[in-house]
Amino acid sequence: MKRVVLSTMVAFGVITLWTSCKNKEKSQVEEEVKIEETTEEPEEVTDMHNAANSLDFEGVYEGTIPCADCEGIKTTVTIGKDHAFTVISEYLGKEGDNTFTDKGTWDIEESTITLKQEDESVMKFFVGEGFIQFLDQEGNKIEGDMADMYILKKTE
């Protein structure tokens, strides 16, 4: 009788050991598959945020920009929601008729707003949160010691 009980226990132990090894192998295979599945490169997400769709850039901007033959040019740019703009330039320290007004339409692409004046000349600005910054005719930011003087702050 002891033999039968002992044989049964040994057989049960072998079956249990064999089953647990099989489950471990299956678990390792599933884990490897999961690891392989997660190592794929994620799709590149295009950032659709730019000034045109992220900022409230319409409004009034003011500042004084450098001037070669005067104390500075007090500049006020009004960008309307109707795609119209007005630029008022006052040459400080000059006598006589020293204030000029330009009008036209504007267009924005990404973070650059282009003001097209009635005489077909163009001004470009980088649009940021609460400011616009003059750009050169190629659309590049003005650099150098006086670069910060080409920033107009939003007042309205």
C-alpha atoms as one frame of an Amber mdcrd trajectory, in Angstrom:
protein
   0.000   0.000   0.000   2.854   2.340   0.801   4.178   1.705  -2.712   0.922
   2.725  -4.344   0.698   5.923  -2.314   4.363   6.706  -2.941   4.012   6.009
  -6.688   0.912   8.176  -6.859   2.684  11.029  -5.076   5.715  10.792  -7.339
   3.503  10.709 -10.453   1.512  13.691  -9.177   4.751  15.592  -8.455   6.138
  14.883 -11.935   2.891  16.003 -13.604   2.786  19.175 -11.501   6.421  19.959
 -12.265   5.957  19.288 -15.983   2.797  21.463 -16.129   4.425  24.358 -14.285
   7.433  24.263 -16.627   5.131  24.366 -19.655   3.240  27.372 -18.242   6.544
  29.139 -17.566   7.699  28.547 -21.161   4.361  29.838 -22.478   4.602  32.899
 -20.222   8.128  33.638 -21.449   7.011  33.366 -25.090   4.065  35.714 -24.469
   6.362  38.211 -22.737   8.814  38.147 -25.656   5.955  38.761 -28.105   4.719
  41.692 -26.018   8.213  43.176 -25.896   8.572  42.830 -29.667   5.195  44.480
 -30.197   6.129  47.536 -28.145   9.522  48.125 -29.752   7.985  49.385 -32.991
   8.689  53.030 -33.806   5.702  55.262 -33.029   4.279  57.283 -35.880   5.617
  60.822 -36.025   3.070  63.314 -34.771   2.985  66.557 -36.686   2.764  69.603
 -34.453  -0.102  71.658 -35.825   0.374  74.514 -33.348   1.395  77.844 -34.815
   0.460  81.472 -34.385  -2.391  81.248 -36.885  -4.320  78.679 -34.863  -2.884
  79.014 -31.351  -2.576  82.723 -30.590  -4.975  85.628 -30.377  -2.710  87.873
 -32.430  -5.239  90.402 -33.743  -4.960  93.675 -31.835  -2.738  96.719 -31.300
   1.056  96.521 -30.881   3.344  99.406 -29.895   7.027 100.089 -29.512   9.856
 102.384 -30.572  12.271 101.020 -33.153  15.740 102.396 -33.987  16.130 105.290
 -36.426  19.329 106.362 -38.220  18.564 110.103 -38.227  16.126 110.589 -35.335
  15.560 109.544 -31.724  13.480 106.533 -32.746  10.334 105.616 -34.627   7.299
 105.187 -32.390   5.405 102.442 -34.195   1.808 101.347 -33.692   0.555  98.332
 -35.645  -3.149  97.480 -35.590  -4.022  94.033 -36.936  -7.744  93.652 -37.564
  -9.823  90.489 -37.657 -11.013  91.567 -41.113  -7.477  91.033 -42.541  -6.874
  94.799 -42.624  -4.018  96.532 -40.846  -2.803 100.044 -40.064   0.771 101.068
 -39.241   1.371 104.517 -37.737   5.042 105.587 -37.664   6.031 108.727 -35.754
   9.634 109.891 -36.220  10.642 111.206 -32.797  12.765 114.352 -32.568  11.986
 115.444 -36.137  10.250 118.698 -36.927   7.461 119.086 -39.408   5.323 116.294
 -40.783   6.832 113.376 -38.914   3.888 110.928 -38.698   3.061 108.490 -41.487
   0.210 106.014 -41.834   0.247 102.869 -43.957  -2.726 100.593 -44.579  -3.280
  97.332 -46.336  -4.104  93.679 -45.844  -2.369  90.947 -43.909  -1.867  87.229
 -44.288  -0.378  84.723 -41.860   1.537  81.529 -42.511   2.614  79.525 -39.472
   4.152  82.168 -37.165   4.890  84.853 -39.756   2.422  87.619 -40.537   2.943
  89.538 -43.774   1.537  93.058 -44.096   0.933  94.020 -47.731   0.695  97.783
 -48.017  -1.426  99.591 -50.593   1.753 100.573 -52.481   2.615  96.825 -52.730
   5.523  97.046 -50.275   5.662  94.326 -47.627   6.500  94.147 -43.910   6.970
  90.835 -42.117   6.664  90.036 -38.418   7.188  86.986 -36.244   4.100  86.515
 -34.053   4.620  85.479 -30.432   2.485  85.436 -27.303   1.776  89.129 -26.640
   4.259  90.560 -29.146   5.270  90.827 -32.790   8.871  91.126 -33.953  10.053
  92.773 -37.163  11.616  90.392 -39.696  13.856  91.259 -42.617  12.542  91.019
 -46.205  13.552  87.340 -46.394  11.573  86.561 -43.238  14.547  86.186 -40.874
  14.665  87.598 -37.355  16.790  90.700 -36.961  19.909  89.850 -34.973  22.526
  91.814 -33.096  22.720  94.156 -30.129  19.560  96.053 -31.076  17.425  92.992
 -31.965  15.188  93.468 -28.898  14.351  96.987 -30.071  12.444  95.508 -33.029
   9.802  93.932 -30.786   6.378  95.558 -30.462   4.296  94.660 -27.393   0.570
  93.992 -27.575  -1.412  96.733 -25.830  -4.977  95.832 -26.803
